[in-house]
């Protein structure tokens, strides 16, 4: 029985406006998502990642996401969370939440935000 080996097959760095700063060729990003169940003001803020045909074997590839916390060029989010949804062979959507409150009050106000972010995609080939 042959064993499938996990491999990194794509990666990218995306600016807060959805511009690809660096990515595997054939990947495209749009700074919009389908309306959905996302809480907070501006609830439909996010990114749609489109993958080239045959990049992944099926819908079960692994997505690793990282959102940047930055202060020099934009808001400094105390808490940042990033997630994906609607994963398919054609791509996925990314949503980032941030909290701009910079106190220790415990009053968090996570809202969908735009931020620079990175992704790595792995698949079993």
Buried (B, 14 or more C-beta within 10 A) or exposed (E): EEEEEEEEBBBBBBBBEBEBEEBBEEBEBEBEBEEEEBEEEEBEBBBBBEBBEEBBEEEEBBBEBEBBBBEEEEBEBBEBBBBBBEBEBBBBBBBBBBBEBEEEEEEEEBBBBBBBBBBBBBBBE
